């Protein structure tokens, strides 16, 4: 991961907007595809096909750091980096995070969405909603002159007020020509601390919120991160642009237009 923070030009921002809009289309397509009894590997295959054939773009995660798939599929107690599996079919009570990256014309967008199965319990649904709301608490801090600490503090304060913990080992990141650029965007922090935001910065905000303790562990596959206490975890993610007056969500989906 580069530590350099790249300020995007107007032309580069337009290319990032295009990548973000295409990635939003991927999730819209998945809304009808992700359901009970579908395997996470089948979802991986459909995302690969759709990005390449329907959108004429590239799934950016494939091959990044030698990762062999086009998405992360993190189910229930999996915090992040869940690997698709041929043998895992989605169950009626599952919650699942699909984390997808897409590159178009040299620029990358990154987003994730939670899918909640029909029989998921009320506590699972509450966690998913609180995590979504926590992400937006962070997003709404974004404007020139604000700091990364403002973002982290807003997320952490909201999540803890709901009775949840915030994973600290994994964070948001700058994004553009490279999937991971500077800065690191922590989901905890102190107001007025950290890097000051400037127009043209682009980065992800992607809080991982746990039902139980924040502690995690990585499974033997070297990728899959789970909660140490095996309680549920949820995550949402968007790619954000700092504008001259505030923020723009480059990966905003149609159903979020009124948020």
N, C-alpha and C positions, 0 to 999 in steps of 0.2 A: 504494500500500500504506500503510495506516494504521500509525503507530508505537505506537498505544495498545494496551496489553495488557488485554483484557477478562476479568475473573474471572466465570465463569458461575455463575448461580444454580442451585439444584436443579432447577427447572422447565426452565431452558435446557439443562441437562445431559441431562435426559430426552429433549428434542427432538433433541439432537445424537446421543444413543444410537440413536434411531429412524432418523435419516439414515444413520448408520454401518452399521446392520444392513441397511438397504436397499441400500447400496452394496456390501456383502459379497455380497448376492444377485446383483448384476449380474455380479460376477466368477465366481460359481458357474455362472451361465447361460452365460458365455463359455467355460467349460472345455470344453464340447462343440462350441462354434461356431468357435473359433480353431484352424485347421488349415491344412495345405498347400493352396495354390491359392486360398485365400480372400483377397480383396483387403482392404487396410486400410480402404478406403472402405466396403466391405460391413460390416466390423466397426463402423465409425462409425454406419452406418445402423441396424444391429441394436441397438446400445446406445441410440441415440436412441429407437427404437420401444419397447424394453423398459422404459426408465426412465419414459417418458410413459404408455404404455398398460398395462403390467403392474404398475407400482409407483405410478402416479399421482403422480409426482414430476417434478422439473425437472432436466435436464442443465445444471449450473451453468457449465460452461466455455463453452458456446455464447454468443457475443457479448461475453464478458469480454475487455476490452482489444481489442475488435473481432476476436477469434478466431472463425473461421467454422465450427468443428466441435465435436463434443461430447466428444472425447477427443484425447489425444496418442498417436501410434503410433510408437515409436522403435525402429528395427530395427538390429541389429548395431552399427555404429560411431556411430549416432545417440545422443547423450548424453541429450537431452531435447527436448521440444516438437516432435517429429516430426509432420508434418501427414499425415493420411490421404490416400491417392492411389487414383484409379480404376485406374491402370495397374500398381500394385504388388501382385502376388499373393505370398503368403508362400511361401518356398522351403524345401526339406527340411532345410537346415542353419541356418536363421535362429534367432536369439533376438530376442524382441520384447517391449518394455515397453509396456503399456497403462496410461495414467494418466487416471483418470476422477474427475470431481466430480459430486456429486448434492445438490440442495437440496430439503428437505421441511419444510414449515411454517416457513419463514424461516431455517433453519439448514443449513449446508453441511458435508458430509463429503468427504474427499479421500484417495484411495488409488491405488497402482499395483502391478502384478504383472508378473513376467516369465513369458513363455510360451516354452518351449524345444521346438523341433521335433525329430522323432525322429532325424534324422541329424546334429544338432549335435555338434561334436567335444568331446573331453574337456576341452580348455582353456576352451572356451566354457561348459561346464557347471560347471567349477570356479569361474569368475568369477561366474556367476549365484549359486551357493551361497554363496560368500564374501561377496558383496554382501548377501544375505539375512541371513547371520549377523552381518555388521557392523551392519545396521540393528537387530537385536535386542540387540547389545552396547550400542547407544545407548539403546534403549527401557528396558533394565533399569537404567539409571542414574536413571530418572525417579522422584522422590519429593520431598515437601516438604523444603526446605532444601538440596537438591542445586542445582547450577548448570548453565546451558547449556554452560559449558566442560567439565563432566564428560561430557556427552553427546557433544560433538564429539571430545574426547580419546579416549573409548572406541572410537568409530567409526574415527577416524584410526589409532590404534594397531593395531587389529585388521587393517584393510585393508593397512597397510604391512607388517605381519608376514607377510601372505600374498603379498607381492611386488607389490601394486597401488598405484595412486595415487588420490587423492580430489579430485574436482572441487570447486573452492572458489567459483566465480562464482555458483553456484546453491545454494539452501539451503531448509530447511524454514521454516515460517511459522505464526504464529498463525492461527486459523480459528474461525469462528462464524457470525454473521450475514453477514459478509464473507468472501470466499474468502481474502483476504490481510490479516491483521491483524498487530499486533506479538505476540510478538517474532520477529526473524529467528533461525532455528535452524541455526547453522553445523555442518558435519560434520567440522570440525577444531576444536581448542581446547586450553585448559590447564585441568587440574583446579582446582576452586574459584574459577574466574574466570567473569565474566559474570553475567547476571541470575539471581537466586535463585528457584527454583520454589516456587509456592504452590498449595494446593488450589483447583480450579476453573479453572486455566489449561488451555487446549486448543490444541494445535499439531501440526504434522506433523513427522515424522522421515523423510527421504527421500534417503538417500545415493546419489550417483552415483559409481561406482567404475570406473576405467579399467584395461585390461590394460597399456597403455603409459604415456605421459606424461599429466599432468593437464590439459595445455593443450587448449583447445577453440577452435572458430571457428563463427560463425553463417553459414548459407547465404544466398543472395540472396533467398529468400522472407521473410527477416526473422524467422523463427521457428525453423527447424530448426538445432539445435546438434549438431555432430559433433566427434569427437576429431580433433585437429590431425594426428596421425600415422595416422589411419584404423584404429587398432586397436579392438577391441571395448570396449563400455561396457555396464554394467548398472545398474539402479536398482530399488529397492523402496520402498514408502511406506505408512505408516499414519497415521491421525489418533489422537492420544494425549490422554487426560485425566489431569491430576495429581489423584490422590485424597488423602484424609487420611493414607493409609498407604503410598502408592506410585503405581501407574499403572493405567490401564485402557485397553486398545486398543479404541477405539470402532468400528473397521472390521475387526475380527478375523474371519477367514474360518473356516468349519467345519473345514477340514483343518489349521488351526493351533491347535486347542483343546488339543493336547498339547504345544505348544512351551513 
